[in-house]
């Protein structure tokens, strides 16, 4: 009987991988890893290297050191307005669109009538690309034939919502927030559905109101969702390109770092080295925000 037990125990030991298993695992892990290196990290490292060179894409690559960065920070007037616009995008999406998406998620989670309809309607813009959102913004905010001026009855001297550099950035931000809000709402709604109802009941028994229960009980349990939403918000704000390029090719008050990268790399007077330097700056800023946010969230999780 002891021999049978040993045999049964032996059968339950770790299974050795056959050559076929190793080949399948290698294909399943190796192919995505190879694609990631070729499509993502390869061009990234190439951009970092090219940022220290002068190259037009055809002629000889000439090493210039940090000259591109010096020119970028001191002799390229479009850089600082574009950097400010990217930070404005980040502030608007993070402080306006994201909290509004959380508010909508809380309202829908309460089980109001037609909640499925509201979810579908609010999520619908998420399936649209930012380029399509840009075209929709043109239909709404156009000076002569836009829906907004028609509703306001402003026909004598219509407001140029997209042509005025003091206004167009805010109109584009509203259009981008329209899309971002639905995405944030769905993420938070999924998190709210996973909250243990007993936590809310315990808070109610202790005399906590709805507002206190949300901020002291529900919101802390949404920390994993907060991390995801925070990273997505940073990425969306810093990689924005489609919508401003669809409106006016990212000029006249809508300059962004991503647009400057495209303008310098593509065209007859291509400056690939200089455009790569802008791309490296954008990458550094993005990684700085994302890594700092993740470190803070991980430290907060450890102290809990």
PyMOL commands that set and color helices and strands:
alter all, ss='L'
color gray80, all
select helices_A, chain A and resi 2-11+19-50+67-74+78-109+115-127+130-141+147-152+168-193+197-205+210-221+223-238+242-248+257-265+272-302
alter helices_A, ss='H'
color red, helices_A
select strands_A, chain A and resi 53-54+62-63
alter strands_A, ss='S'
color yellow, strands_A
deselect
rebuild
show_as cartoon
